Amino acid sequence: MKFESFTKNYFEKLQDALNKVPLQLVEKLKDSMLRAWTEKNQLFIFGNGGSGGNAIHLANDYLYGVGKGNRPGLKVHALTANPSVLTCLANDVGYENIFTEQLKAFSNKDDIALAFSGSGNSPNVVNALKWCEENGVETFAILGYSGGKAAKTTSNAIHIPMNDMQISEDLQLIIGHIIMQWLAEHENEKIFK
């Protein structure tokens, strides 16, 4: 297949996936993030591999980008950002608990946990969502493929059925950037005054 055809095929798969995004749940995530911002609650983002990188990328956007330098951003934490913490926890309590242990230490009731997963079956993601659901932390997950166990664990599964890991990861950033831009556009509304 020629590169141009390959590229157009990728664009078509991405457009098909975008058409399947459950916008009502994305709006609910936006509303929860706006509430967390105005009430000074925390947002925790996590995932594995490329999804973990996306968590770090979006934490940057929500910390600084939403306020445009005019207002403090969200209290946001990428649970994938500290290699010392991750390797300590993986070694001492198991890789399946690397996110849960951080949430136990940092989170409070009414905070938000946002998980990124292609398959939705990573034990560390599922365990963290389960712990949050049991401890008053609102959960969301952006998921691909079948949604996996995470879709059944979170109250808010933003599930886009797409059997392509890279497009699943693209959608995490696209949804994250849409919310970031919306929040940035609305940062001067009366709700903050």
Sequence and secondary structure as in RCSB ss.txt:
>XXXX:A:sequence
MKFESFTKNYFEKLQDALNKVPLQLVEKLKDSMLRAWTEKNQLFIFGNGGSGGNAIHLANDYLYGVGKGNRPGLK
VHALTANPSVLTCLANDVGYENIFTEQLKAFSNKDDIALAFSGSGNSPNVVNALKWCEENGVETFAILGYSGGKA
AKTTSNAIHIPMNDMQISEDLQLIIGHIIMQWLAEHENEKIFK
>XXXX:A:secstr
  HHHHHHHHHHHHHHHHTT  HHHHHHHHHHHHHHHHHT EEEEE STHHHHHHHHHHHHHHTGGGTTTS   E
EEETTS HHHHHHHHHHH GGGHHHHHHHHH  TT EEEEEESSS  HHHHHHHHHHHHTT EEEEEE TT HHH
HHHSS EEE   S HHHHHHHHHHHHHHHHHHHHHTTTSGGG 
